[in-house]
Amino acid sequence: MDMSPEFILLAFTLILALVQIGAAAIARTAELGAKWNAGPRDGDNPPPGKLAGRLMRAQANLFETLPLFIAAVIMAHIAGKDGTTVTFIGTHLYFFGRLLYVPLYAFGVPVVRSLMWVTATVGLVMVIVALFV
């Protein structure tokens, strides 16, 4: 059975989530060292540096909407609402908005980063709206 374009974009979004977890962890380990990473991390840790902090916040930001996106894509499939222009464009907007958001946030690019967040959110809303039309 072939995956729908919406499920393919969902799979790529899950890969993006794993990449973001790894990027934030690598940046934080670069700051505090492998011994810290392998240790129990008890006690207070110093605040993250700019890059690690941005990557951690970008990851947290993705995780705020990722469950909604997963549910919307699965619900659209179950309801037979996937395969429409709305879900196709919506899933693409969400994924590519989230994908571009990461480097824009990591490099501290204002405004455009926020536009990518809006783009992704519009995509998410499109998939949810498709459930009702």
All heavy atoms as an XYZ file, in Angstrom:
1006
protein
N       0.845     -1.179      0.000
C       0.000      0.000      0.000
C       0.895      1.249      0.000
O       1.803      1.378      0.806
C      -0.883     -0.013      1.245
C      -1.826      1.135      1.332
S      -2.995      0.854      2.671
C      -2.895      2.416      3.460
N       0.618      2.146     -0.903
C       1.374      3.389     -0.985
C       0.876      4.371      0.061
O      -0.312      4.425      0.382
C       1.217      4.021     -2.372
C       1.897      3.197     -3.450
O       2.876      2.500     -3.126
O       1.449      3.257     -4.606
N       1.813      5.166      0.588
C       1.426      6.205      1.547
C       0.916      7.413      0.782
O       1.429      7.753     -0.284
C       2.620      6.620      2.411
C       2.968      5.632      3.479
S       3.947      6.334      4.839
C       5.303      7.105      4.029
N      -0.050      8.071      1.360
C      -0.570      9.300      0.776
C       0.470     10.407      0.948
O       1.337     10.322      1.820
C      -1.874      9.703      1.472
O      -1.613     10.087      2.810
N       0.375     11.455      0.129
C       1.295     12.583      0.312
C       1.236     13.158      1.725
O       2.255     13.556      2.282
C       0.814     13.609     -0.719
C       0.140     12.798     -1.776
C      -0.488     11.634     -1.045
N       0.051     13.164      2.324
C      -0.090     13.687      3.676
C       0.688     12.834      4.679
O       1.358     13.371      5.571
C      -1.573     13.750      4.070
C      -2.374     14.752      3.288
C      -2.919     14.230      1.961
O      -2.551     13.121      1.529
O      -3.726     14.942      1.351
N       0.618     11.511      4.531
C       1.371     10.632      5.433
C       2.873     10.742      5.189
O       3.669     10.637      6.123
C       0.899      9.186      5.284
C      -0.231      8.814      6.214
C      -1.052      9.770      6.782
C      -0.478      7.489      6.511
C      -2.088      9.420      7.635
C      -1.510      7.123      7.362
C      -2.313      8.090      7.926
N       3.260     10.943      3.945
C       4.678     11.128      3.641
C       5.194     12.391      4.336
O       6.264     12.378      4.954
C       4.914     11.178      2.120
C       4.658      9.799      1.518
C       6.335     11.661      1.802
C       4.606      9.776      0.002
N       4.414     13.480      4.274
C       4.821     14.721      4.949
C       4.824     14.533      6.464
O       5.687     15.091      7.151
C       3.912     15.887      4.552
C       4.365     16.708      3.344
C       5.610     17.494      3.625
C       4.506     15.917      2.094
N       3.897     13.755      6.976
C       3.895     13.444      8.409
C       5.160     12.670      8.778
O       5.816     12.988      9.779
C       2.646     12.648      8.792
C       2.555     12.143     10.225
C       2.700     13.274     11.236
C       1.247     11.395     10.438
N       5.537     11.695      7.969
C       6.763     10.929      8.237
C       7.986     11.841      8.209
O       8.860     11.744      9.084
C       6.910      9.796      7.219
N       8.052     12.734      7.241
C       9.175     13.672      7.182
C       9.180     14.610      8.391
O      10.243     14.990      8.889
C       9.152     14.484      5.889
C       9.673     13.734      4.687
C       8.969     13.749      3.495
C      10.854     13.018      4.737
C       9.443     13.068      2.384
C      11.340     12.337      3.636
C      10.628     12.360      2.451
N       8.003     14.965      8.871
C       7.924     15.820     10.055
C       8.438     15.078     11.282
O       9.115     15.670     12.136
C       6.483     16.316     10.270
O       6.042     17.001      9.090
C       6.398     17.264     11.452
N       8.155     13.791     11.374
C       8.688     12.994     12.489
C      10.208     12.893     12.410
O      10.898     12.971     13.433
C       8.047     11.605     12.497
C       6.532     11.585     12.732
C       6.005     10.162     12.618
C       6.164     12.214     14.054
N      10.736     12.765     11.199
C      12.188     12.769     11.024
C      12.757     14.119     11.448
O      13.789     14.194     12.128
C      12.563     12.415      9.573
C      12.194     10.967      9.271
C      14.052     12.677      9.310
C      12.216     10.602      7.792
N      12.081     15.201     11.054
C      12.510     16.539     11.460
C      12.544     16.651     12.984
O      13.472     17.235     13.548
C      11.590     17.608     10.865
C      11.842     19.048     11.297
C      13.232     19.506     10.864
C      10.768     19.964     10.719
N      11.553     16.093     13.660
C      11.523     16.135     15.124
C      12.749     15.427     15.707
O      13.378     15.933     16.642
C      10.238     15.500     15.654
N      13.100     14.281     15.145
C      14.295     13.571     15.618
C      15.563     14.377     15.353
O      16.458     14.430     16.200
C      14.392     12.194     14.953
C      13.361     11.161     15.391
C      13.462      9.899     14.529
C      13.523     10.818     16.859
N      15.634     15.000     14.206
C      16.795     15.835     13.879
C      16.895     16.995     14.867
O      17.980     17.331     15.343
C      16.716     16.348     12.425
C      17.740     17.444     12.153
C      16.900     15.188     11.448
N      15.755     17.592     15.206
C      15.773     18.701     16.157
C      16.196     18.246     17.547
O      16.929     18.963     18.233
C      14.406     19.389     16.198
C      14.166     20.246     14.978
C      12.977     21.165     15.165
O      11.976     21.030     14.486
N      13.088     22.107     16.070
N      15.762     17.085     17.967
C      16.202     16.546     19.251
C      17.717     16.386     19.240
O      18.414     16.798     20.171
C      15.515     15.190     19.558
C      14.020     15.398     19.826
C      16.183     14.482     20.743
C      13.214     14.101     19.844
N      18.234     15.792     18.173
C      19.670     15.574     18.061
C      20.459     16.865     17.991
O      21.498     17.007     18.645
N      19.983     17.830     17.221
C      20.703     19.103     17.073
C      20.794     19.832     18.403
O      21.857     20.350     18.767
C      20.021     19.977     16.022
N      19.683     19.873     19.134
C      19.701     20.543     20.441
C      20.633     19.815     21.407
O      21.388     20.449     22.151
C      18.283     20.624     21.005
N      20.601     18.497     21.379
C      21.463     17.713     22.283
C      22.939     17.893     21.934
O      23.782     18.039     22.827
C      21.079     16.234     22.216
N      23.243     17.902     20.667
C      24.632     18.083     20.236
C      25.133     19.466     20.638
O      26.253     19.613     21.148
C      24.764     17.852     18.718
C      24.597     16.363     18.402
C      26.106     18.372     18.192
C      24.399     16.052     16.933
N      24.310     20.483     20.436
C      24.720     21.847     20.799
C      24.919     21.967     22.308
O      25.884     22.597     22.765
C      23.685     22.860     20.313
N      24.045     21.368     23.074
C      24.165     21.444     24.535
C      25.384     20.661     25.016
O      26.107     21.104     25.918
C      22.878     20.911     25.182
C      22.801     21.162     26.667
C      22.675     22.627     26.977
N      22.313     22.793     28.390
C      22.739     23.776     29.144
N      23.495     24.733     28.633
N      22.370     23.863     30.391
N      25.627     19.497     24.423
C      26.799     18.703     24.793
C      28.087     19.431     24.423
O      29.070     19.365     25.170
C      26.750     17.316     24.115
O      25.557     16.654     24.544
C      27.946     16.463     24.477
N      28.067     20.148     23.301
C      29.251     20.923     22.915
C      29.567     21.989     23.957
O      30.733     22.309     24.194
C      29.034     21.565     21.539
N      28.540     22.507     24.594
C      28.735     23.528     25.636
C      29.231     22.938     26.952
O      30.105     23.507     27.600
C      27.414     24.257     25.916
C      26.929     25.127     24.808
C      25.558     25.718     25.121
O      24.941     25.360     26.145
O      25.116     26.544     24.317
N      28.640     21.803     27.338
C      28.895     21.276     28.683
C      29.753     20.027     28.718
O      30.159     19.597     29.800
C      27.556     21.010     29.392
C      26.665     22.243     29.577
C      25.339     21.852     30.201
C      27.369     23.288     30.409
N      29.996     19.431     27.577
C      30.886     18.284     27.504
C      30.176     16.947     27.560
O      29.047     16.828     28.037
N      30.884     15.942     27.076
C      30.339     14.580     27.022
C      30.127     14.001     28.416
O      29.200     13.221     28.638
C      31.260     13.682     26.206
N      30.985     14.396     29.366
C      30.831     13.895     30.733
C      29.487     14.344     31.311
O      28.790     13.569     31.962
C      31.983     14.389     31.602
C      31.969     13.822     33.002
C      33.180     14.262     33.789
C      33.104     13.704     35.199
N      34.243     14.101     36.017
N      29.125     15.599     31.075
C      27.821     16.090     31.521
C      26.703     15.307     30.856
O      25.750     14.886     31.509
C      27.677     17.581     31.185
C      26.255     18.055     31.317
C      25.630     18.468     32.454
C      25.276     18.135     30.273
N      24.316     18.803     32.192
C      24.082     18.604     30.856
C      25.289     17.857     28.906
C      22.912     18.800     30.118
C      24.124     18.049     28.171
C      22.960     18.522     28.779
N      26.824     15.089     29.545
C      25.782     14.397     28.796
C      25.604     12.971     29.290
O      24.471     12.484     29.382
C      26.106     14.402     27.300
C      24.917     13.994     26.455
O      23.840     13.737     26.955
N      25.128     13.918     25.170
N      26.690     12.300     29.624
C      26.613     10.915     30.082
C      26.250     10.813     31.566
O      25.864      9.744     32.035
C      27.956     10.220     29.835
N      26.362     11.916     32.287
C      26.100     11.905     33.723
C      24.628     12.025     34.052
O      23.766     12.116     33.173
N      24.301     12.071     35.351
C      22.908     12.110     35.785
C      22.259     13.486     35.663
O      21.051     13.620     35.802
C      22.986     11.692     37.255
C      24.342     12.143     37.685
C      25.226     11.957     36.485
N      23.059     14.525     35.414
C      22.576     15.896     35.260
C      21.839     16.397     36.499
O      20.853     17.143     36.408
C      21.698     16.035     34.013
C      22.409     15.613     32.751
C      21.535     15.743     31.542
N      22.110     14.976     30.436
C      21.466     14.686     29.345
N      20.231     15.085     29.167
N      22.041     13.988     28.399
N      22.276     15.929     37.661
C      21.693     16.386     38.922
C      22.114     17.821     39.194
O      23.162     18.276     38.752
C      22.164     15.495     40.084
C      21.614     14.081     39.965
O      20.543     13.907     39.357
O      22.271     13.161     40.480
N      21.315     18.520     39.945
C      21.654     19.882     40.332
C      21.343     20.884     39.237
O      20.733     20.572     38.221
N      21.772     22.091     39.499
C      21.520     23.168     38.549
C      22.556     23.140     37.434
O      23.750     22.983     37.679
C      21.580     24.527     39.260
C      20.448     24.689     40.258
O      19.382     24.083     40.042
O      20.636     25.416     41.246
N      22.081     23.291     36.232
C      22.959     23.393     35.080
C      22.994     24.842     34.633
O      22.006     25.574     34.785
C      22.454     22.518     33.932
C      22.577     21.047     34.241
O      23.628     20.589     34.655
N      21.500     20.310     34.047
N      24.098     25.263     34.051
C      24.147     26.631     33.549
C      23.127     26.804     32.421
O      22.776     25.837     31.742
C      25.575     26.783     33.032
C      26.104     25.410     32.869
C      25.338     24.538     33.808
N      22.642     28.013     32.252
C      21.685     28.220     31.160
C      22.350     27.918     29.815
O      23.567     28.060     29.676
C      21.323     29.699     31.273
C      22.400     30.316     32.086
C      22.963     29.241     32.951
N      21.568     27.498     28.845
C      22.156     27.185     27.544
C      22.697     28.442     26.871
O      22.217     29.549     27.110
C      20.994     26.591     26.742
C      19.764     27.050     27.431
C      20.125     27.280     28.865
N      23.703     28.247     26.027
C      24.225     29.335     25.216
C      23.231     29.700     24.119
O      22.152     29.109     24.025
N      23.617     30.644     23.294
C      22.690     31.134     22.262
C      22.212     30.029     21.332
O      21.004     29.848     21.148
C      23.338     32.253     21.448
C      23.335     33.578     22.138
C      23.853     34.659     21.205
C      23.848     35.996     21.933
N      24.336     37.078     21.086
N      23.145     29.295     20.715
C      22.749     28.287     19.736
C      21.959     27.162     20.388
O      20.878     26.802     19.914
C      23.968     27.723     19.000
C      23.654     26.643     17.963
C      22.728     27.191     16.868
C      24.929     26.089     17.366
N      22.472     26.612     21.473
C      21.763     25.521     22.143
C      20.389     25.987     22.619
O      19.395     25.267     22.464
C      22.575     24.993     23.312
N      20.319     27.179     23.166
C      19.038     27.710     23.628
C      18.040     27.871     22.496
O      16.868     27.522     22.627
N      18.516     28.388     21.378
C      17.619     28.562     20.226
C      17.138     27.217     19.697
O      15.957     27.049     19.370
C      18.329     29.346     19.127
C      18.526     30.804     19.466
C      19.364     31.499     18.426
N      19.568     32.907     18.782
C      20.456     33.674     18.195
N      21.223     33.202     17.216
N      20.587     34.934     18.564
N      18.060     26.246     19.601
C      17.661     24.920     19.116
C      16.709     24.239     20.088
O      15.758     23.569     19.663
C      18.903     24.060     18.874
C      19.760     24.475     17.679
C      21.069     23.705     17.658
C      19.005     24.308     16.370
N      16.921     24.419     21.371
C      16.018     23.838     22.363
C      14.635     24.485     22.281
O      13.608     23.798     22.377
C      16.617     23.984     23.762
C      17.860     23.126     23.969
S      18.858     23.566     25.420
C      17.755     23.126     26.748
N      14.601     25.800     22.099
C      13.312     26.494     21.989
C      12.592     26.133     20.688
O      11.365     25.989     20.666
C      13.500     27.998     22.123
C      13.878     28.417     23.538
C      13.874     29.927     23.729
N      14.801     30.634     22.868
C      16.097     30.833     23.134
N      16.621     30.358     24.254
N      16.860     31.519     22.293
N      13.348     25.977     19.599
C      12.739     25.569     18.331
C      12.134     24.176     18.454
O      11.045     23.914     17.938
C      13.772     25.617     17.207
N      12.846     23.293     19.151
C      12.329     21.937     19.382
C      11.048     21.991     20.210
O      10.046     21.354     19.866
C      13.374     21.100     20.095
C      12.894     19.718     20.490
C      13.851     19.022     21.435
O      15.045     19.223     21.393
N      13.305     18.204     22.307
N      11.069     22.751     21.290
C       9.881     22.873     22.137
C       8.713     23.467     21.351
O       7.565     23.047     21.512
C      10.192     23.735     23.364
N       9.020     24.416     20.477
C       7.989     25.042     19.669
C       7.347     24.021     18.729
O       6.130     23.990     18.566
C       8.580     26.220     18.896
C       7.531     27.023     18.192
O       7.123     26.663     17.095
N       7.089     28.092     18.818
N       8.175     23.175     18.106
C       7.626     22.122     17.237
C       6.729     21.195     18.040
O       5.638     20.838     17.606
C       8.750     21.323     16.575
C       8.306     20.053     15.825
C       7.423     20.409     14.632
C       9.501     19.235     15.400
N       7.196     20.816     19.239
C       6.448     19.853     20.036
C       5.117     20.400     20.550
O       4.266     19.629     20.988
C       7.307     19.331     21.185
C       8.414     18.410     20.721
C       9.310     17.898     21.623
C       8.572     18.067     19.389
C      10.336     17.045     21.223
C       9.588     17.228     18.966
C      10.469     16.713     19.883
N       4.920     21.714     20.496
C       3.622     22.288     20.877
C       2.544     21.954     19.854
O       1.385     21.759     20.207
C       3.734     23.802     21.016
C       4.525     24.256     22.216
C       4.714     25.759     22.258
O       4.295     26.473     21.312
O       5.308     26.247     23.240
N       2.909     21.919     18.579
C       1.902     21.689     17.534
C       1.984     20.305     16.902
O       1.044     19.893     16.225
C       2.017     22.741     16.412
O       3.322     22.655     15.817
C       1.746     24.134     16.936
N       3.082     19.592     17.111
C       3.239     18.286     16.474
C       2.116     17.307     16.823
O       1.589     16.642     15.912
C       4.610     17.692     16.802
C       4.958     16.369     16.120
C       4.866     16.479     14.609
C       6.348     15.917     16.548
N       1.685     17.192     18.080
C       0.571     16.274     18.356
C      -0.709     16.659     17.610
O      -1.452     15.788     17.145
C       0.369     16.387     19.875
C       1.666     16.889     20.395
C       2.229     17.777     19.320
N      -0.950     17.953     17.478
C      -2.124     18.402     16.732
C      -2.020     18.019     15.263
O      -2.992     17.573     14.647
C      -2.287     19.918     16.867
C      -2.420     20.472     18.282
C      -2.389     21.993     18.265
C      -3.681     19.958     18.931
N      -0.821     18.199     14.694
C      -0.600     17.859     13.285
C      -0.775     16.355     13.068
O      -1.444     15.938     12.117
C       0.797     18.322     12.855
C       1.109     18.052     11.418
C       0.433     18.705     10.405
C       2.101     17.144     11.075
C       0.722     18.455      9.067
C       2.409     16.890      9.745
C       1.720     17.549      8.738
N      -0.178     15.560     13.940
C      -0.310     14.104     13.821
C      -1.782     13.705     13.867
O      -2.259     12.949     13.011
C       0.477     13.388     14.941
C       1.982     13.612     14.758
C       0.144     11.902     14.985
C       2.826     13.208     15.958
N      -2.499     14.215     14.852
C      -3.916     13.870     14.993
C      -4.722     14.318     13.774
O      -5.570     13.565     13.276
C      -4.484     14.500     16.264
N      -4.463     15.518     13.290
C      -5.221     16.041     12.148
C      -4.985     15.199     10.900
O      -5.935     14.879     10.167
C      -4.852     17.504     11.894
N      -3.736     14.824     10.647
C      -3.433     14.015      9.459
C      -4.079     12.633      9.569
O      -4.685     12.145      8.614
C      -1.905     13.906      9.246
C      -1.569     12.889      8.157
C      -1.317     15.267      8.882
N      -3.983     12.017     10.738
C      -4.594     10.694     10.917
C      -6.118     10.791     10.817
O      -6.761      9.954     10.173
C      -4.147     10.067     12.255
C      -2.658      9.723     12.191
C      -4.976      8.821     12.587
C      -2.046      9.307     13.515
N      -6.693     11.794     11.453
C      -8.151     11.961     11.384
C      -8.613     12.215      9.949
O      -9.639     11.665      9.530
C      -8.606     13.102     12.296
C      -8.496     12.776     13.761
S      -8.904     14.192     14.808
C     -10.659     14.354     14.466
N      -7.869     13.021      9.208
C      -8.235     13.285      7.810
C      -8.205     11.983      7.009
O      -9.088     11.729      6.180
C      -7.291     14.322      7.207
N      -7.228     11.151      7.282
C      -7.133      9.873      6.567
C      -8.310      8.966      6.924
O      -8.954      8.401      6.041
C      -5.809      9.191      6.902
C      -5.639      7.876      6.230
N      -5.369      7.761      4.879
C      -5.719      6.604      6.708
C      -5.297      6.484      4.560
N      -5.501      5.763      5.660
N      -8.567      8.838      8.218
C      -9.667      7.966      8.660
C     -11.006      8.446      8.112
O     -11.851      7.647      7.712
C      -9.692      7.869     10.201
C      -8.468      7.084     10.681
C     -10.982      7.226     10.701
C      -8.253      7.111     12.185
N     -11.197      9.767      8.090
C     -12.457     10.337      7.617
C     -12.543     10.381      6.090
O     -13.563     10.804      5.544
C     -12.631     11.745      8.184
N     -11.476      9.961      5.419
C     -11.485      9.999      3.959
C     -11.362     11.407      3.404
O     -11.755     11.668      2.265
N     -10.820     12.311      4.205
C     -10.692     13.710      3.785
C      -9.294     14.035      3.261
O      -9.045     15.158      2.844
C     -11.012     14.649      4.955
C     -12.381     14.465      5.543
C     -13.437     15.050      4.655
C     -14.791     14.999      5.351
N     -15.742     15.917      4.773
N      -8.357     13.064      3.335
C      -7.031     13.342      2.791
C      -7.084     13.167      1.273
O      -8.066     12.692      0.713
C      -5.957     12.469      3.439
C      -6.197     10.980      3.281
O      -7.303     10.582      2.894
O      -5.279     10.202      3.555
N      -6.027     13.593      0.628
C      -6.014     13.529     -0.833
C      -6.692     14.719     -1.488
O      -6.849     14.755     -2.701
N      -7.089     15.681     -0.684
C      -7.711     16.887     -1.230
C      -6.645     17.966     -1.385
O      -5.555     17.870     -0.820
C      -8.821     17.419     -0.304
O      -8.226     17.881      0.917
C      -9.855     16.346      0.003
N      -6.971     18.978     -2.127
C      -6.047     20.102     -2.295
C      -5.755     20.748     -0.950
O      -4.617     21.136     -0.672
C      -6.646     21.145     -3.268
O      -6.891     20.495     -4.517
C      -5.695     22.302     -3.485
N      -6.767     20.852     -0.103
C      -6.595     21.520      1.192
C      -5.610     20.750      2.079
O      -4.694     21.341      2.652
C      -7.954     21.708      1.906
C      -7.769     22.284      3.300
C      -8.873     22.592      1.090
N      -5.769     19.424      2.179
C      -4.858     18.661      3.031
C      -3.468     18.563      2.401
O      -2.462     18.581      3.111
C      -5.390     17.251      3.337
O      -5.592     16.542      2.107
C      -6.673     17.311      4.143
N      -3.411     18.469      1.088
C      -2.122     18.404      0.395
C      -1.314     19.680      0.636
O      -0.164     19.637      1.047
C      -2.345     18.183     -1.104
C      -1.082     18.051     -1.900
C      -0.441     16.830     -2.005
C      -0.542     19.150     -2.549
C       0.728     16.704     -2.740
C       0.635     19.031     -3.290
C       1.263     17.802     -3.382
N      -1.942     20.818      0.406
C      -1.248     22.097      0.613
C      -0.978     22.316      2.105
O       0.105     22.757      2.488
C      -2.054     23.268      0.015
C      -2.074     23.143     -1.510
C      -1.475     24.608      0.443
C      -2.990     24.129     -2.210
N      -1.942     21.980      2.950
C      -1.775     22.175      4.387
C      -0.603     21.403      4.965
O       0.193     21.954      5.733
N      -0.469     20.135      4.586
C       0.643     19.351      5.115
C       1.979     19.861      4.592
O       2.970     19.870      5.321
C       0.491     17.849      4.806
O       0.293     17.664      3.397
C      -0.661     17.237      5.585
N       1.998     20.304      3.352
C       3.238     20.864      2.798
C       3.615     22.171      3.496
O       4.788     22.392      3.816
C       3.110     21.073      1.286
C       3.321     19.817      0.501
N       2.360     18.844      0.400
C       4.396     19.371     -0.190
C       2.826     17.854     -0.332
N       4.069     18.145     -0.707
N       2.627     23.021      3.726
C       2.917     24.280      4.426
C       3.438     24.013      5.829
O       4.391     24.659      6.280
C       1.674     25.164      4.493
C       1.226     25.830      3.203
C      -0.095     26.566      3.422
C       2.290     26.776      2.671
N       2.820     23.072      6.515
C       3.260     22.766      7.872
C       4.701     22.265      7.859
O       5.554     22.783      8.576
C       2.340     21.727      8.532
C       2.741     21.444      9.967
C       2.315     22.272     10.999
C       3.567     20.378     10.295
C       2.703     22.043     12.317
C       3.959     20.136     11.598
C       3.520     20.975     12.607
O       3.926     20.746     13.908
N       4.974     21.252      7.040
C       6.311     20.669      7.042
C       7.378     21.683      6.629
O       8.378     21.858      7.327
C       6.391     19.441      6.129
C       7.799     18.943      5.982
C       8.418     18.284      7.036
C       8.523     19.168      4.822
C       9.741     17.855      6.922
C       9.837     18.743      4.705
C      10.443     18.076      5.752
N       7.173     22.342      5.504
C       8.221     23.246      5.028
C       8.345     24.489      5.906
O       9.442     25.018      6.086
C       8.015     23.587      3.554
C       8.370     22.441      2.654
C       7.391     21.686      2.049
C       9.696     22.083      2.472
C       7.722     20.601      1.245
C      10.041     20.998      1.671
C       9.047     20.252      1.057
N       7.240     24.934      6.505
C       7.318     26.019      7.474
C       8.148     25.617      8.679
O       9.015     26.364      9.138
N       7.916     24.401      9.176
C       8.674     23.910     10.337
C      10.135     23.669      9.969
O      11.042     23.933     10.749
C       8.066     22.620     10.889
C       6.667     22.722     11.445
C       6.429     23.771     12.488
N       7.488     23.925     13.445
C       7.426     24.690     14.543
N       6.317     25.353     14.813
N       8.441     24.801     15.352
N      10.371     23.156      8.769
C      11.735     22.879      8.321
C      12.556     24.159      8.227
O      13.693     24.214      8.705
C      11.699     22.176      6.961
C      13.043     21.803      6.346
C      13.740     20.737      7.175
C      12.834     21.319      4.911
N      11.997     25.189      7.644
C      12.713     26.453      7.497
C      12.828     27.206      8.816
O      13.759     27.985      9.014
C      12.036     27.320      6.444
C      12.109     26.766      5.016
C      11.243     27.586      4.081
C      13.547     26.701      4.533
N      11.886     26.970      9.709
C      11.889     27.629     11.015
C      13.167     27.325     11.798
O      13.714     28.206     12.457
C      10.654     27.154     11.790
C      10.465     27.757     13.152
C       9.803     28.967     13.302
C      10.920     27.120     14.303
C       9.599     29.519     14.559
C      10.728     27.660     15.555
C      10.065     28.861     15.680
O       9.880     29.411     16.915
N      13.649     26.085     11.701
C      14.795     25.662     12.515
C      16.063     26.474     12.220
O      16.626     27.082     13.135
C      15.059     24.146     12.370
C      16.280     23.728     13.174
C      13.844     23.353     12.799
N      16.542     26.529     10.985
C      17.761     27.318     10.761
C      17.540     28.811     10.970
O      18.453     29.513     11.426
C      18.151     27.007      9.312
C      16.912     26.503      8.672
C      16.113     25.853      9.764
N      16.342     29.293     10.654
C      16.073     30.715     10.880
C      16.154     31.050     12.364
O      16.703     32.089     12.748
C      14.703     31.096     10.310
C      14.604     31.070      8.784
C      13.161     31.187      8.341
C      15.458     32.158      8.158
N      15.630     30.175     13.206
C      15.709     30.396     14.647
C      17.146     30.219     15.127
O      17.661     31.027     15.908
C      14.782     29.433     15.379
C      14.364     29.894     16.761
C      13.164     29.472     17.306
C      15.147     30.736     17.532
C      12.759     29.874     18.573
C      14.752     31.147     18.807
C      13.570     30.705     19.313
O      13.167     31.101     20.566
N      17.817     29.171     14.646
C      19.192     28.898     15.085
C      20.118     30.069     14.780
O      21.001     30.393     15.581
C      19.705     27.627     14.413
N      19.913     30.710     13.643
C      20.766     31.842     13.263
C      20.219     33.185     13.723
O      20.765     34.234     13.396
C      21.015     31.840     11.753
C      21.852     30.679     11.304
C      21.307     29.688     10.511
C      23.180     30.557     11.704
C      22.072     28.606     10.103
C      23.950     29.477     11.303
C      23.392     28.494     10.497
N      19.127     33.167     14.472
C      18.593     34.390     15.059
C      17.967     35.344     14.062
O      18.011     36.558     14.265
N      17.364     34.818     12.994
C      16.745     35.665     11.980
C      15.332     36.036     12.443
O      14.465     35.169     12.535
C      16.678     34.942     10.613
C      16.000     35.809      9.569
C      18.070     34.523     10.165
N      15.097     37.309     12.738
C      13.754     37.702     13.179
C      12.806     37.844     11.991
O      13.219     37.782     10.840
C      14.001     39.058     13.851
C      15.184     39.613     13.125
C      16.031     38.437     12.727
N      11.581     38.048     12.255
C      10.492     38.303     11.307
C      10.279     37.126     10.351
O       9.199     36.532     10.348
C      10.676     39.627     10.528
C       9.500     39.882      9.598
C      10.843     40.801     11.481
N      11.283     36.768      9.548
C      11.111     35.659      8.608
C      10.838     34.368      9.379
O      10.012     33.552      8.973
C      12.350     35.508      7.693
C      12.177     34.339      6.726
C      12.608     36.793      6.927
N      11.540     34.201     10.523
C      11.279     33.046     11.374
C       9.815     33.032     11.800
O       9.151     32.001     11.727
C      12.188     33.074     12.609
C      11.944     31.889     13.541
C      12.482     32.142     14.928
N      11.457     32.826     15.701
C      11.697     33.723     16.640
N      12.908     34.090     16.941
N      10.708     34.273     17.305
N       9.305     34.171     12.202
C       7.902     34.252     12.617
C       6.964     33.972     11.451
O       5.915     33.357     11.630
C       7.606     35.627     13.217
O       8.357     35.799     14.402
N       7.335     34.411     10.264
C       6.523     34.122      9.079
C       6.470     32.625      8.791
O       5.441     32.100      8.359
C       7.049     34.882      7.864
C       6.842     36.394      7.881
C       7.537     37.040      6.684
C       5.359     36.747      7.900
N       7.569     31.928      9.048
C       7.581     30.472      8.863
C       6.691     29.795      9.901
O       6.021     28.807      9.600
C       9.007     29.923      8.934
C       9.849     30.251      7.725
S       9.112     29.744      6.149
C       8.440     31.289      5.547
N       6.670     30.341     11.114
C       5.777     29.808     12.136
C       4.320     29.986     11.688
O       3.510     29.062     11.789
C       6.016     30.507     13.475
C       5.140     29.978     14.566
C       5.411     28.936     15.397
C       3.837     30.454     14.922
N       4.353     28.742     16.262
C       3.370     29.663     15.982
C       3.020     31.466     14.450
C       2.124     29.847     16.569
C       1.775     31.656     15.031
C       1.341     30.846     16.084
N       4.012     31.170     11.177
C       2.650     31.442     10.688
C       2.317     30.505      9.523
O       1.214     29.958      9.454
C       2.491     32.928     10.291
C       1.190     33.156      9.545
C       2.581     33.821     11.526
N       3.267     30.313      8.625
C       3.052     29.417      7.482
C       2.701     28.012      7.959
O       1.740     27.402      7.486
C       4.317     29.377      6.601
O       4.563     30.682      6.090
C       4.169     28.397      5.449
N       3.483     27.504      8.904
C       3.229     26.169      9.436
C       1.876     26.100     10.133
O       1.132     25.125      9.975
C       4.344     25.760     10.395
N       1.542     27.126     10.879
C       0.266     27.145     11.595
C      -0.909     27.201     10.625
O      -1.925     26.526     10.826
C       0.232     28.320     12.594
O       1.349     28.176     13.494
C      -1.056     28.337     13.393
N      -0.781     27.978      9.577
C      -1.823     28.013      8.544
C      -2.002     26.620      7.938
O      -3.125     26.154      7.723
C      -1.500     29.068      7.461
C      -2.380     28.892      6.224
C      -1.651     30.472      8.022
N      -0.883     25.940      7.673
C      -0.971     24.583      7.149
C      -1.701     23.646      8.088
O      -2.559     22.854      7.666
N      -1.396     23.728      9.376
C      -2.072     22.917     10.371
C      -3.568     23.211     10.383
O      -4.401     22.281     10.367
C      -1.459     23.162     11.754
C      -2.164     22.536     12.949
C      -2.254     21.018     12.827
C      -1.475     22.933     14.233
N      -3.918     24.472     10.381
C      -5.329     24.869     10.390
C      -6.031     24.350      9.123
O      -7.175     23.902      9.189
C      -5.468     26.387     10.539
C      -6.896     26.847     10.292
C      -4.991     26.832     11.935
N      -5.351     24.381      8.000
C      -5.953     23.875      6.758
C      -6.315     22.396      6.878
O      -7.396     21.970      6.434
C      -4.993     24.093      5.580
C      -4.878     25.527      5.148
S      -3.660     25.762      3.824
C      -4.552     25.012      2.445
N      -5.422     21.610      7.479
C      -5.706     20.178      7.633
C      -6.891     19.992      8.575
O      -7.771     19.160      8.322
C      -4.467     19.397      8.118
C      -4.802     17.924      8.323
C      -3.309     19.536      7.127
N      -6.943     20.767      9.636
C      -8.075     20.661     10.570
C      -9.379     21.094      9.897
O     -10.405     20.440     10.036
C      -7.804     21.489     11.841
C      -6.633     20.858     12.628
C      -9.046     21.584     12.719
C      -6.100     21.722     13.767
N      -9.345     22.184      9.146
C     -10.543     22.656      8.441
C     -11.050     21.594      7.460
O     -12.263     21.410      7.296
C     -10.257     23.999      7.724
C     -11.334     24.338      6.714
C     -10.102     25.123      8.747
N     -10.118     20.892      6.815
C     -10.506     19.849      5.850
C     -11.383     18.776      6.481
O     -12.162     18.134      5.791
C      -9.262     19.219      5.229
N     -11.263     18.608      7.791
C     -12.093     17.622      8.471
C     -13.574     17.985      8.443
O     -14.449     17.131      8.578
C     -11.643     17.465      9.935
C     -10.233     16.935     10.147
C      -9.860     17.048     11.625
C     -10.095     15.517      9.651
N     -13.858     19.271      8.263
C     -15.228     19.761      8.349
C     -15.839     20.159      7.011
O     -16.977     20.600      6.973
C     -15.293     20.959      9.309
C     -14.853     20.589     10.708
C     -13.567     20.826     11.134
C     -15.743     19.943     11.568
C     -13.161     20.463     12.414
C     -15.351     19.582     12.840
C     -14.061     19.837     13.264
N     -15.080     20.030      5.940
C     -15.631     20.396      4.621
C     -15.743     19.192      3.734
O     -15.186     18.182      3.947
C     -14.770     21.484      3.924
C     -14.849     22.783      4.711
C     -13.358     21.057      3.721
